[in-house]
Each structure stands twice: as C-alpha cells, then as structure tokens.
C-alpha cells in the first residue's frame, strides 16, 4: 500500500518472512520515501511492523495509516525523509480531517508518530517530525455500540435454531459474549481446551490483547449453550479451534477457525431473523453484558475486572446503565402552561401580551 513502485528495490530489503509479514499487514513493498533513505531505514521500517507491533489488528491498522501517508508524500514529490517536517505532517493531518472522523485521524497520527519515534531511536532520523503535531480534540464519555435490553437479548437467543451444529455454534458464541463479558476476538481465539472444568464449575480461558490470559467461570446459561455445542461437535482435538466456519448450508462445520468478519455476518443475519436492529454488531453483546451487570448492582470497577479492561474509562464506554436515570431526570423539566400561570406571567410583565 505504501510502496507501489520499485517492487524490486523493496523486495531486496524484505527477504523471507518479514516480507510476508508486511504483505499480511497490507504493505506489499517498501514506500519510496523509505527505500530512498537507505538500507538502515528499510530495515528499521520492517522491524517496526514485524517485531515492534505484535497485535495483528494494530499492525494492520498502522500499516494502512502509514501507507496512506507515504502515498500522500509521494504524490507531492517528497522522496527524502529529511524533507518531512512538522508543517508537512500537520498539513496531512488537516487534509485527513476532511475525509475521516476525529478518532480515525488521531489513530493515523499515532501510527505516524510511533514510526517516527522508532526511526529516531534507530538513528535513521535526527528528530520525529510528528511529535509536535497535535491531532483533533475528541473526548467521548459514551460509546456508540448498540445495547440490547432484556427482552431483545432473550428474543435474540430464542430466535437461533438449535437443530444444526451451526445454530448451536452461533448460540454458544453469543452466550459467551453476553454472559461472560467476552471480547469477540478472545472468543474466536479459543481452542477446545480453553473451555475446561475446574472443580464443579466449567471455566473459559480467554487470550486477551497483549498476551494476557483471562480465566472466568462460565455463566450457567453460557455453560448450557457450550455443552450443547460441544456435544454436536463430537470428539475433536483439544488443540483445535473451538468455533469453526460452516462448510455448507446444511450446517456442517469445517476445521477452520471463525474470523471476526464471519461472526459479524452471523450477528447481522441473526439480528434480522429476530426482528432486531441491524445496527447490532460483535461488540453489542459485551456492551449488553456490562450494562446488565451494572443495572443489577454490579460496580463499574468489578465490571472492568471481569471485562479485562485496564481502565474503568473503557468500561464506561460500554456501560448504558445510567440511560434510564438520565431519561427520568430530563423529564423533570416541566413548563407550566395552565391559565393561572399565564395570568401570573401577564401581571409580572405589566399586562403585556404573552406570546404563546
């Protein structure tokens, strides 16, 4: 994405696995502004995406952001890294703000800034031209993720047919997120062995961001859904993916792991079948779980712990438990419009006509 020209030059700096890693991230070859800076810059660029960023989604997002910036530089004839100044970066951010939302612009700037820091520490650049550039101000105290109420959540689960392995799989995926605070990525990353028995209870082992392992006891409804799904799955390798793609409309399952896009398509399809808003997404059920937990007396601190959030501010973005209170309070605004009130106002205004 960032280096559409000079494929041979880029490929020389990308032997073997690093080249494939960059290709998976969306950068098939090195940008011209990087290759022009020499082998040291090329090597440092490859290291940034292959060894410095471990999370696959972050790597892909940052590669996309850096690639667009390099294309923008190339289109304007900037072929030398030393020509990239804070003014140029600020101009790019300003132009980007006309196309993308503020959070997206901030993410793009963060990617450019991180790469700049990495090139500076590697001796490629004398200073980071993006370090002094400020992105747009954006503060969100309330997330936009759709949250289902109790009736909608029950309707969603009841609408999933369980006569096929695919139906049992879908119900188990949704129940794990809706009753055990689980992130979709952690759910789909589970192997069969990550649902295990400890004492009398069954537990989930979620592999979270940053390599963290998060173990939680399975809610009894999630446990029932999981047991039914595993019974239909039959005897399988404990190291194999827990949730698998479908091989046919008949409901048979493959050996391949479900992706987040697979799950999103499933959620959209199931939402439509249940007559629920099509705006429901993979994060809906984690947000619904947190909101339900809070409305039933759970603290935000405990919700953050169960959801494996580093900060309660992140949990607050999912929490809609205060919405009914807010609606009740706003209805306290009540303007008196009866006849006595109108007469009283006329007296105060010196019998001037009152505009209706």
C-alpha contacts under 8 A as a table, 3 or more apart, distances in Angstrom:
res1	aa1	res2	aa2	distance
1	X	4	X	6.32
1	X	26	X	6.07
1	X	27	X	4.92
1	X	28	X	6.41
1	X	29	X	7.51
1	X	64	X	7.19
1	X	67	X	5.26
1	X	68	X	7.24
1	X	71	X	7.88
2	X	27	X	6.02
2	X	28	X	7.85
2	X	29	X	7.13
2	X	30	X	6.49
2	X	31	X	4.79
2	X	66	X	7.03
2	X	67	X	3.70
2	X	68	X	6.32
2	X	69	X	7.75
2	X	70	X	5.54
2	X	71	X	5.73
3	X	6	X	7.40
3	X	7	X	7.66
3	X	10	X	7.77
3	X	27	X	7.29
3	X	28	X	7.25
3	X	29	X	5.19
3	X	30	X	4.85
3	X	31	X	3.62
3	X	32	X	5.89
3	X	67	X	7.50
3	X	70	X	7.71
3	X	71	X	7.45
4	X	7	X	7.01
4	X	28	X	7.89
4	X	29	X	6.84
4	X	31	X	7.22
5	X	31	X	7.80
5	X	32	X	7.23
6	X	9	X	5.28
6	X	10	X	6.31
6	X	32	X	7.50
7	X	10	X	5.16
7	X	11	X	5.96
7	X	29	X	6.11
7	X	30	X	7.89
8	X	11	X	5.08
8	X	12	X	6.35
9	X	12	X	5.43
9	X	13	X	7.09
9	X	35	X	7.36
10	X	13	X	5.50
10	X	14	X	6.46
10	X	29	X	5.05
10	X	30	X	4.82
10	X	31	X	7.66
10	X	35	X	6.87
11	X	14	X	4.82
11	X	15	X	6.60
11	X	19	X	7.34
11	X	29	X	6.38
11	X	30	X	7.71
12	X	15	X	6.40
13	X	39	X	6.99
13	X	42	X	6.23
13	X	43	X	6.69
14	X	18	X	5.89
14	X	19	X	4.66
14	X	29	X	7.78
14	X	46	X	7.45
15	X	18	X	6.38
15	X	19	X	5.78
16	X	19	X	5.69
16	X	20	X	6.81
17	X	20	X	5.06
17	X	21	X	6.10
18	X	21	X	4.97
18	X	22	X	6.16
18	X	46	X	6.76
18	X	50	X	6.37
19	X	22	X	5.23
19	X	23	X	6.18
19	X	28	X	7.35
19	X	29	X	7.70
20	X	23	X	4.95
20	X	24	X	6.18
21	X	24	X	5.14
21	X	25	X	6.32
21	X	49	X	7.98
21	X	50	X	6.29
22	X	25	X	4.95
22	X	26	X	6.30
22	X	27	X	5.09
22	X	28	X	6.14
22	X	29	X	7.66
22	X	46	X	7.34
22	X	49	X	6.88
22	X	50	X	7.03
23	X	26	X	5.04
23	X	27	X	4.96
23	X	28	X	4.39
23	X	29	X	7.52
24	X	27	X	7.33
24	X	28	X	7.98
24	X	60	X	7.70
25	X	49	X	7.99
25	X	56	X	7.70
25	X	59	X	6.04
25	X	60	X	4.45
25	X	61	X	7.97
25	X	63	X	6.03
25	X	64	X	7.85
26	X	60	X	6.42
26	X	63	X	6.26
26	X	64	X	6.59
27	X	30	X	7.04
27	X	63	X	6.49
27	X	64	X	7.77
27	X	67	X	7.05
30	X	34	X	6.58
30	X	35	X	6.49
30	X	42	X	7.25
31	X	34	X	5.40
31	X	35	X	6.47
31	X	67	X	7.49
31	X	70	X	6.30
31	X	71	X	7.73
32	X	35	X	5.18
32	X	36	X	5.97
32	X	70	X	7.89
32	X	74	X	7.31
32	X	79	X	6.52
33	X	36	X	5.38
33	X	37	X	6.69
33	X	70	X	7.01
33	X	73	X	7.87
33	X	74	X	7.25
33	X	78	X	7.21
33	X	79	X	4.59
33	X	80	X	5.56
33	X	81	X	6.06
34	X	37	X	5.34
34	X	38	X	7.24
34	X	41	X	6.02
34	X	42	X	5.85
34	X	45	X	7.55
34	X	80	X	7.89
34	X	81	X	7.10
35	X	38	X	5.53
35	X	39	X	6.97
35	X	41	X	7.01
35	X	42	X	5.74
36	X	79	X	6.87
36	X	80	X	6.55
37	X	40	X	7.60
37	X	41	X	5.77
37	X	42	X	7.55
37	X	80	X	6.66
37	X	81	X	6.62
38	X	41	X	5.59
38	X	42	X	6.45
39	X	42	X	5.00
39	X	43	X	6.00
40	X	43	X	5.20
40	X	44	X	6.13
40	X	124	X	6.88
41	X	44	X	5.09
41	X	45	X	6.01
41	X	119	X	7.20
41	X	124	X	5.80
42	X	45	X	5.09
42	X	46	X	6.29
43	X	46	X	5.22
43	X	47	X	6.23
44	X	47	X	5.03
44	X	48	X	6.18
44	X	118	X	7.54
44	X	119	X	6.53
44	X	122	X	6.80
45	X	48	X	5.20
45	X	49	X	6.87
45	X	115	X	7.70
45	X	119	X	7.46
46	X	49	X	5.57
46	X	50	X	6.07
47	X	50	X	5.12
47	X	51	X	5.23
47	X	52	X	6.34
48	X	51	X	6.02
48	X	52	X	4.84
48	X	53	X	6.55
48	X	115	X	6.91
48	X	118	X	6.90
49	X	52	X	5.98
49	X	53	X	5.55
49	X	59	X	6.23
49	X	63	X	7.47
50	X	53	X	6.37
50	X	54	X	7.32
51	X	54	X	6.52
53	X	56	X	7.79
53	X	58	X	7.15
53	X	59	X	5.88
54	X	58	X	7.87
54	X	59	X	7.14
54	X	210	X	7.92
55	X	58	X	5.34
55	X	59	X	6.09
55	X	209	X	7.28
55	X	210	X	7.21
56	X	59	X	5.08
56	X	60	X	6.22
57	X	60	X	5.16
57	X	61	X	6.15
58	X	61	X	5.10
58	X	62	X	5.96
59	X	62	X	5.25
59	X	63	X	5.93
60	X	63	X	5.12
60	X	64	X	6.17
61	X	64	X	5.16
61	X	65	X	6.31
62	X	65	X	4.99
62	X	66	X	6.03
62	X	107	X	7.98
62	X	108	X	7.04
62	X	111	X	5.17
62	X	112	X	7.97
63	X	66	X	5.20
63	X	67	X	5.80
63	X	111	X	8.00
64	X	67	X	5.11
64	X	68	X	6.24
65	X	68	X	5.35
65	X	69	X	6.39
65	X	107	X	7.90
65	X	108	X	4.98
65	X	109	X	7.96
65	X	111	X	6.45
65	X	112	X	7.35
66	X	69	X	5.08
66	X	70	X	6.17
66	X	108	X	7.32
66	X	111	X	6.52
66	X	112	X	5.97
67	X	70	X	5.17
67	X	71	X	6.19
68	X	71	X	5.08
68	X	72	X	6.17
69	X	72	X	5.01
69	X	73	X	6.25
69	X	92	X	7.58
69	X	112	X	7.91
70	X	73	X	5.01
70	X	74	X	6.11
71	X	74	X	5.05
71	X	75	X	6.13
72	X	75	X	5.21
72	X	76	X	6.52
72	X	92	X	7.84
73	X	76	X	5.25
73	X	77	X	6.37
73	X	78	X	5.03
73	X	79	X	7.21
74	X	77	X	5.09
74	X	78	X	5.45
74	X	79	X	6.25
75	X	78	X	7.56
78	X	81	X	7.79
78	X	83	X	6.68
78	X	84	X	7.45
79	X	83	X	7.73
80	X	83	X	5.41
80	X	84	X	7.33
81	X	84	X	5.49
81	X	125	X	7.71
82	X	85	X	7.52
82	X	125	X	7.32
84	X	88	X	6.09
84	X	89	X	7.15
84	X	129	X	6.56
85	X	88	X	5.24
85	X	89	X	6.42
85	X	129	X	5.05
85	X	130	X	7.72
86	X	89	X	5.06
86	X	90	X	5.96
86	X	129	X	4.64
86	X	130	X	5.71
86	X	131	X	7.89
86	X	132	X	6.78
86	X	133	X	6.26
87	X	90	X	5.04
87	X	91	X	6.11
88	X	91	X	5.08
88	X	92	X	6.30
89	X	92	X	5.10
89	X	93	X	6.25
89	X	129	X	7.08
89	X	130	X	6.14
89	X	133	X	7.08
90	X	93	X	5.05
90	X	94	X	6.11
90	X	130	X	7.93
90	X	133	X	5.93
90	X	134	X	7.75
91	X	94	X	5.07
91	X	95	X	6.21
92	X	95	X	5.13
92	X	96	X	6.01
93	X	96	X	4.95
93	X	97	X	6.15
93	X	105	X	6.88
93	X	109	X	7.14
93	X	135	X	7.11
94	X	97	X	5.22
94	X	98	X	7.07
95	X	98	X	5.51
95	X	99	X	7.30
96	X	99	X	5.37
96	X	100	X	6.10
96	X	105	X	6.50
97	X	100	X	5.39
97	X	101	X	6.64
97	X	102	X	6.68
97	X	105	X	6.17
100	X	104	X	6.05
100	X	105	X	6.26
101	X	104	X	5.29
101	X	105	X	6.29
102	X	105	X	5.08
102	X	106	X	6.21
102	X	136	X	6.04
102	X	137	X	7.48
102	X	138	X	6.45
103	X	106	X	5.10
103	X	107	X	6.27
103	X	138	X	6.92
104	X	107	X	5.06
104	X	108	X	6.26
105	X	108	X	5.11
105	X	109	X	6.19
105	X	135	X	7.05
105	X	136	X	7.48
106	X	109	X	5.12
106	X	110	X	6.08
106	X	135	X	5.60
106	X	136	X	6.86
107	X	110	X	4.99
107	X	111	X	6.32
108	X	111	X	5.20
108	X	112	X	6.41
109	X	112	X	5.12
109	X	113	X	6.01
109	X	130	X	7.61
109	X	135	X	6.89
110	X	113	X	5.03
110	X	114	X	6.03
111	X	114	X	5.21
111	X	115	X	6.22
112	X	115	X	5.22
112	X	116	X	6.13
112	X	130	X	6.78
113	X	116	X	5.01
113	X	117	X	6.23
113	X	128	X	7.21
113	X	129	X	7.94
113	X	130	X	5.10
113	X	131	X	5.96
114	X	117	X	5.11
114	X	118	X	6.27
115	X	118	X	5.04
115	X	119	X	6.23
116	X	119	X	5.13
116	X	120	X	6.18
116	X	125	X	7.77
116	X	127	X	7.88
116	X	128	X	5.01
116	X	129	X	7.12
116	X	130	X	6.84
116	X	131	X	7.93
117	X	120	X	5.07
117	X	121	X	6.24
117	X	127	X	7.93
117	X	128	X	5.88
118	X	121	X	5.28
118	X	122	X	6.19
119	X	122	X	5.04
119	X	123	X	6.35
119	X	124	X	5.12
119	X	125	X	5.75
119	X	128	X	7.94
120	X	123	X	5.19
120	X	124	X	5.67
120	X	125	X	4.68
120	X	126	X	5.95
120	X	127	X	5.87
120	X	128	X	6.39
121	X	124	X	7.62
122	X	125	X	7.78
123	X	126	X	6.88
125	X	128	X	6.95
128	X	131	X	5.54
129	X	132	X	6.94
129	X	133	X	7.75
130	X	133	X	5.26
140	X	143	X	6.90
140	X	317	X	7.86
141	X	313	X	7.93
141	X	316	X	7.12
141	X	317	X	6.19
142	X	316	X	6.89
142	X	317	X	4.82
142	X	318	X	7.37
142	X	319	X	7.85
143	X	316	X	7.98
143	X	317	X	4.46
143	X	318	X	5.99
145	X	280	X	7.75
145	X	281	X	7.78
145	X	283	X	6.72
145	X	284	X	5.97
145	X	287	X	7.14
145	X	318	X	7.12
146	X	279	X	6.60
146	X	280	X	5.66
146	X	281	X	7.46
146	X	284	X	5.38
146	X	287	X	7.71
147	X	280	X	7.73
147	X	284	X	5.48
147	X	285	X	7.17
147	X	287	X	6.03
147	X	288	X	4.96
147	X	291	X	7.86
147	X	320	X	7.52
148	X	151	X	7.91
148	X	152	X	5.56
148	X	153	X	5.73
148	X	284	X	7.31
148	X	285	X	7.68
148	X	288	X	5.78
149	X	152	X	5.31
149	X	153	X	6.11
149	X	288	X	7.44
150	X	153	X	5.20
150	X	154	X	6.26
151	X	154	X	5.21
151	X	155	X	6.06
152	X	155	X	4.97
152	X	156	X	6.05
152	X	276	X	7.20
153	X	156	X	5.13
153	X	157	X	6.46
154	X	157	X	5.30
154	X	158	X	6.07
155	X	158	X	5.10
155	X	159	X	6.01
155	X	274	X	6.50
156	X	159	X	5.32
156	X	160	X	6.93
156	X	270	X	7.31
156	X	271	X	6.80
156	X	274	X	5.61
156	X	276	X	7.69
157	X	160	X	5.63
157	X	171	X	6.47
157	X	174	X	7.78
157	X	175	X	7.87
158	X	161	X	7.59
159	X	270	X	7.60
159	X	273	X	7.00
159	X	274	X	5.57
160	X	167	X	6.04
160	X	168	X	8.00
160	X	170	X	7.47
160	X	171	X	6.45
160	X	270	X	7.05
161	X	164	X	7.43
161	X	167	X	5.34
161	X	168	X	7.47
162	X	165	X	7.22
162	X	166	X	7.86
162	X	167	X	4.78
162	X	168	X	5.06
162	X	171	X	7.92
163	X	167	X	6.70
163	X	168	X	7.54
164	X	167	X	5.30
164	X	168	X	6.45
164	X	250	X	7.56
164	X	251	X	5.42
164	X	252	X	7.65
165	X	168	X	5.05
165	X	169	X	5.95
165	X	229	X	6.68
165	X	232	X	5.87
165	X	233	X	6.96
165	X	251	X	5.72
165	X	252	X	6.36
165	X	253	X	7.08
166	X	169	X	4.92
166	X	170	X	6.11
166	X	246	X	6.71
166	X	251	X	5.02
166	X	252	X	6.81
166	X	253	X	7.00
167	X	170	X	5.15
167	X	171	X	6.23
167	X	251	X	7.62
168	X	171	X	5.23
168	X	172	X	6.17
168	X	225	X	7.09
168	X	228	X	6.75
168	X	229	X	4.96
168	X	232	X	7.82
169	X	172	X	5.15
169	X	173	X	6.20
169	X	226	X	7.98
169	X	229	X	5.67
169	X	243	X	6.78
170	X	173	X	5.15
170	X	174	X	6.25
170	X	266	X	7.52
171	X	174	X	5.26
171	X	175	X	5.97
171	X	225	X	6.40
172	X	175	X	5.12
172	X	176	X	6.04
172	X	222	X	6.55
172	X	225	X	4.87
172	X	226	X	5.18
172	X	229	X	6.71
173	X	176	X	5.35
173	X	177	X	6.60
173	X	187	X	7.15
173	X	243	X	7.76
174	X	177	X	5.33
174	X	178	X	5.97
174	X	285	X	6.97
175	X	178	X	4.98
175	X	179	X	5.69
175	X	180	X	7.68
175	X	221	X	7.04
175	X	222	X	4.95
175	X	225	X	6.93
176	X	179	X	5.59
176	X	180	X	5.38
176	X	181	X	7.45
176	X	182	X	6.37
176	X	187	X	7.42
176	X	218	X	7.87
176	X	222	X	5.35
177	X	180	X	5.52
177	X	181	X	5.37
177	X	182	X	4.44
177	X	183	X	6.51
177	X	184	X	7.00
177	X	187	X	7.55
177	X	285	X	5.56
177	X	286	X	5.34
177	X	289	X	7.39
178	X	181	X	6.24
178	X	182	X	7.42
178	X	285	X	4.64
178	X	286	X	5.60
178	X	288	X	6.49
178	X	289	X	4.93
179	X	182	X	7.94
179	X	219	X	6.01
179	X	221	X	7.43
179	X	222	X	6.35
179	X	289	X	5.89
180	X	216	X	7.43
180	X	218	X	6.61
180	X	219	X	6.38
180	X	222	X	7.57
180	X	289	X	7.34
180	X	306	X	7.84
181	X	285	X	7.98
181	X	286	X	5.13
181	X	287	X	7.93
181	X	289	X	5.84
181	X	290	X	6.63
181	X	306	X	6.50
181	X	307	X	5.12
182	X	186	X	6.72
182	X	187	X	6.47
182	X	206	X	7.78
182	X	286	X	6.00
182	X	307	X	6.54
183	X	186	X	5.33
183	X	187	X	6.30
183	X	283	X	7.18
183	X	286	X	6.46
183	X	307	X	7.88
184	X	187	X	5.05
184	X	188	X	6.21
184	X	260	X	6.98
184	X	282	X	6.26
184	X	283	X	7.07
185	X	188	X	5.36
185	X	189	X	6.10
185	X	208	X	7.92
185	X	260	X	6.75
186	X	189	X	5.09
186	X	190	X	6.57
186	X	206	X	5.34
186	X	207	X	5.45
186	X	208	X	5.74
187	X	190	X	5.62
187	X	206	X	6.69
188	X	241	X	7.97
188	X	242	X	7.42
188	X	243	X	6.17
188	X	257	X	7.23
188	X	258	X	6.29
188	X	259	X	6.89
188	X	260	X	7.49
189	X	206	X	7.71
189	X	207	X	6.95
189	X	241	X	7.38
189	X	242	X	7.98
189	X	257	X	7.98
190	X	193	X	7.82
190	X	194	X	5.70
190	X	195	X	7.96
190	X	205	X	7.36
190	X	206	X	6.59
190	X	207	X	7.29
190	X	241	X	6.36
190	X	242	X	5.77
190	X	243	X	7.59
191	X	194	X	5.39
191	X	195	X	7.74
191	X	238	X	6.76
191	X	239	X	5.69
191	X	240	X	5.42
191	X	241	X	4.34
191	X	242	X	4.57
191	X	243	X	7.80
192	X	195	X	6.06
192	X	236	X	7.93
192	X	237	X	7.36
192	X	238	X	4.87
192	X	239	X	6.19
192	X	240	X	6.07
192	X	241	X	6.07
192	X	242	X	4.57
193	X	196	X	6.17
193	X	238	X	4.88
193	X	239	X	6.29
194	X	203	X	7.88
194	X	204	X	5.81
194	X	205	X	4.85
194	X	206	X	7.26
195	X	202	X	6.90
195	X	203	X	5.69
195	X	204	X	4.79
195	X	205	X	6.40
196	X	202	X	5.51
196	X	203	X	5.34
196	X	204	X	6.63
196	X	205	X	7.96
197	X	200	X	7.03
197	X	201	X	5.84
197	X	202	X	4.25
197	X	203	X	6.00
198	X	201	X	5.57
198	X	202	X	5.95
198	X	203	X	6.82
199	X	202	X	7.87
201	X	217	X	6.82
201	X	218	X	7.45
202	X	217	X	6.04
202	X	218	X	5.71
202	X	223	X	7.04
203	X	215	X	6.79
203	X	216	X	5.61
203	X	217	X	4.17
203	X	218	X	4.98
204	X	215	X	5.63
204	X	216	X	5.37
204	X	217	X	6.13
204	X	218	X	6.08
205	X	213	X	6.78
205	X	214	X	5.79
205	X	215	X	4.49
205	X	216	X	6.68
206	X	213	X	5.84
206	X	214	X	5.01
206	X	215	X	6.11
207	X	211	X	6.54
207	X	212	X	5.92
207	X	213	X	4.78
207	X	214	X	6.27
208	X	211	X	5.99
208	X	212	X	5.06
208	X	213	X	5.98
208	X	214	X	6.76
208	X	308	X	7.91
209	X	212	X	6.15
214	X	308	X	7.19
216	X	306	X	7.69
218	X	222	X	6.07
218	X	223	X	5.59
219	X	222	X	5.18
219	X	223	X	5.98
220	X	223	X	4.87
220	X	224	X	6.17
221	X	224	X	5.14
221	X	225	X	6.32
222	X	225	X	5.14
222	X	226	X	6.05
223	X	226	X	5.06
223	X	227	X	6.03
224	X	227	X	5.22
224	X	228	X	6.28
225	X	228	X	5.33
225	X	229	X	6.27
226	X	229	X	5.06
226	X	230	X	6.12
227	X	230	X	5.20
227	X	231	X	6.12
228	X	231	X	5.17
228	X	232	X	6.49
229	X	232	X	5.24
229	X	233	X	6.21
230	X	233	X	4.77
230	X	234	X	6.23
231	X	234	X	5.40
233	X	236	X	7.35
236	X	240	X	7.25
237	X	240	X	5.31
240	X	255	X	7.61
241	X	244	X	6.42
241	X	255	X	7.22
241	X	256	X	7.06
241	X	257	X	5.47
242	X	257	X	7.47
243	X	257	X	5.98
243	X	258	X	5.95
244	X	253	X	6.06
244	X	254	X	5.94
244	X	255	X	6.11
244	X	256	X	5.30
244	X	257	X	4.50
244	X	258	X	4.95
245	X	253	X	5.72
245	X	254	X	5.59
245	X	255	X	7.37
245	X	256	X	5.81
245	X	257	X	6.07
245	X	258	X	5.09
245	X	262	X	7.68
246	X	249	X	7.53
246	X	251	X	6.23
246	X	252	X	5.63
246	X	253	X	4.34
246	X	254	X	5.78
247	X	251	X	7.17
247	X	252	X	5.53
247	X	253	X	5.38
247	X	254	X	5.55
248	X	251	X	5.79
248	X	252	X	5.89
248	X	253	X	7.73
249	X	252	X	7.50
258	X	262	X	5.94
258	X	263	X	6.96
259	X	262	X	5.06
259	X	263	X	6.38
260	X	263	X	4.97
260	X	264	X	6.11
260	X	282	X	7.84
261	X	264	X	4.96
261	X	265	X	6.22
262	X	265	X	5.33
262	X	266	X	6.30
263	X	266	X	4.97
263	X	267	X	6.15
263	X	282	X	6.95
264	X	267	X	5.05
264	X	268	X	6.20
264	X	281	X	6.11
264	X	282	X	5.75
265	X	268	X	5.20
265	X	269	X	6.14
266	X	269	X	5.13
266	X	270	X	6.02
267	X	270	X	5.12
267	X	271	X	5.91
267	X	280	X	7.13
267	X	281	X	6.25
267	X	282	X	6.83
268	X	271	X	5.12
268	X	272	X	6.28
268	X	278	X	5.96
268	X	279	X	7.86
268	X	280	X	6.78
268	X	281	X	6.93
269	X	272	X	5.29
269	X	273	X	6.33
270	X	273	X	4.98
270	X	274	X	6.19
271	X	274	X	5.14
271	X	275	X	6.17
271	X	276	X	5.04
271	X	277	X	6.55
271	X	278	X	6.05
271	X	280	X	6.99
272	X	275	X	5.07
272	X	276	X	5.92
272	X	277	X	7.25
272	X	278	X	6.34
273	X	276	X	7.68
276	X	280	X	7.94
277	X	280	X	6.09
280	X	283	X	7.94
280	X	284	X	5.74
281	X	284	X	5.28
281	X	285	X	7.94
282	X	285	X	6.73
282	X	286	X	7.98
283	X	286	X	5.44
283	X	287	X	6.24
284	X	287	X	5.23
284	X	288	X	5.98
285	X	288	X	4.81
285	X	289	X	6.00
286	X	289	X	5.09
286	X	290	X	6.31
286	X	318	X	7.73
287	X	290	X	5.20
287	X	291	X	6.11
287	X	318	X	4.68
287	X	319	X	6.42
287	X	320	X	8.00
288	X	291	X	5.13
288	X	292	X	6.02
288	X	318	X	7.79
288	X	319	X	7.93
289	X	292	X	5.21
289	X	293	X	6.07
290	X	293	X	5.10
290	X	294	X	6.24
290	X	303	X	6.33
290	X	307	X	7.94
290	X	315	X	7.76
290	X	318	X	6.70
290	X	319	X	5.93
291	X	294	X	5.19
291	X	295	X	6.18
291	X	318	X	7.07
291	X	319	X	4.80
291	X	320	X	5.31
291	X	321	X	5.10
292	X	295	X	5.12
292	X	296	X	6.24
292	X	321	X	7.16
293	X	296	X	5.28
293	X	297	X	6.71
293	X	298	X	5.33
293	X	303	X	7.32
294	X	297	X	5.31
294	X	298	X	4.56
294	X	299	X	6.10
294	X	300	X	6.78
294	X	303	X	7.53
294	X	319	X	7.51
294	X	321	X	5.97
295	X	298	X	7.06
295	X	321	X	5.38
298	X	302	X	6.78
298	X	303	X	6.90
299	X	302	X	5.28
299	X	303	X	6.21
300	X	303	X	4.90
300	X	304	X	6.12
300	X	312	X	6.76
300	X	315	X	7.15
300	X	316	X	7.59
301	X	304	X	5.14
301	X	305	X	6.38
301	X	312	X	6.32
302	X	305	X	4.97
302	X	306	X	6.17
303	X	306	X	5.11
303	X	307	X	5.98
303	X	315	X	7.11
304	X	307	X	5.11
304	X	308	X	5.88
304	X	309	X	4.96
304	X	310	X	7.31
304	X	311	X	6.95
304	X	312	X	5.65
304	X	314	X	7.88
304	X	315	X	5.59
305	X	308	X	5.00
305	X	309	X	6.23
306	X	309	X	7.83
307	X	315	X	7.80
309	X	312	X	6.84
309	X	314	X	6.53
309	X	315	X	6.68
310	X	314	X	7.63
311	X	314	X	5.61
311	X	315	X	7.06
312	X	315	X	4.91
312	X	316	X	6.15
313	X	316	X	5.04
313	X	317	X	6.69
314	X	317	X	5.38
314	X	318	X	7.23
315	X	318	X	5.41
315	X	319	X	6.29
316	X	319	X	4.91
316	X	320	X	7.98
319	X	322	X	7.71
320	X	323	X	5.53
321	X	324	X	7.13
322	X	325	X	5.29
322	X	326	X	6.19
323	X	326	X	5.07
323	X	327	X	6.31
324	X	327	X	5.12
324	X	328	X	6.21
325	X	328	X	5.12
325	X	329	X	6.13
326	X	329	X	5.14
326	X	330	X	6.14
327	X	330	X	5.22
327	X	331	X	6.45
328	X	331	X	5.40
328	X	332	X	7.08
329	X	332	X	5.43
329	X	333	X	7.97
330	X	333	X	6.00
331	X	334	X	7.02
336	X	341	X	6.35
337	X	341	X	6.16
337	X	342	X	6.74
338	X	341	X	5.51
338	X	342	X	6.56
339	X	342	X	5.07
339	X	343	X	6.27
340	X	343	X	5.18
340	X	344	X	6.17
341	X	344	X	5.10
341	X	345	X	6.21
342	X	345	X	5.13
342	X	346	X	6.28
342	X	354	X	7.57
343	X	346	X	5.11
343	X	347	X	6.37
344	X	347	X	5.20
344	X	348	X	6.42
345	X	348	X	5.10
345	X	349	X	6.14
345	X	354	X	7.65
346	X	349	X	5.06
346	X	350	X	6.16
346	X	351	X	4.61
346	X	352	X	6.03
346	X	353	X	6.84
346	X	354	X	6.53
347	X	350	X	5.26
347	X	351	X	5.34
348	X	351	X	7.33
349	X	352	X	5.68
